[in-house]
Amino acid sequence: MMSFQQIYQAICTLIPDAIIEIEDLTGTGDHISVQVISSTFTGLSRVKQHKLIYESLKKELTGGTIHAVVLNTKAL
């Protein structure tokens, strides 16, 4: 299982100015809610914003460490 700190680091590696909130939705750590606010999102569609986050978590999502992610993104 990936820790919240590892999720935070994975997102910050791709989006250094990200303000991130992570919540465990089930208590098992494999269903999470992630809110990311960043100036990187300025001018990007919601789909492109989410693709950036999914790209940063690609290994964990394809490897089965994370089963479900609820994303909320916003430009700073």
N, C-alpha and C positions, 0 to 999 in steps of 0.2 A: 504494500500500500504506500502511496506517495503522501508525504506529510504536507501540511499546508505551507510550511516554509519552502519545500521543494517546488510546490506549485507556484508560489510567489516568485521564487528565483527563476523558474522557467519562463514566466511571463515577463519579468523584468529584463531578462537577457535579450528578448526581442523588442520590448517596449520599455526602455530605461526610465521614462518619466511617469510610468503608470502608478496610479493610486488604486490599490487593490483591496477588496473585501472578499473574503472566502467564508462560506458557511457550509457545514456538513448537514445535509438534509435528512439523513437517515441514522446517523450515529455510527455508521460503518466506514465512512471515509471514501466510499466509492460512488456516492451520489452527492454532488456538490453544486452550490450556487456560487457564481463568481461575478462580481461587479468590478469593472475596470473603467477608470476615467483617465484619459490621456490626450495630450495635444496631437499625438500621432493620428488620432481619429478625425481630426479636422478635415472636412471636405470628402471624407470617405462614407460610402453607404453603410448601412447597418450590416449588410451581408459581408462587405469587405472588412469591417471592424471585427466581426465574429470569426472570419477566416484567419485573421492574424492571431487571435487567441487560440483557435483550434490548432494552428500550426505550431504554436509554442508548446502545446500539450499533446502533440501528435503521438509521441512514443507511448505515453501513458494511456491514451485513448485506444490505440491499436493493440497495445499489449494487455489490455484488460484490467489495468490497475484502477482506472476510472471508468465506470459504466455509464454515468449520466452527468451532464453538465447543463445547468441553467445559466445562460449568459445574459448580462446586462452591461452594455457598453455605452459610453458617452464621451463626447469630445470635451476637452478642457477649455 
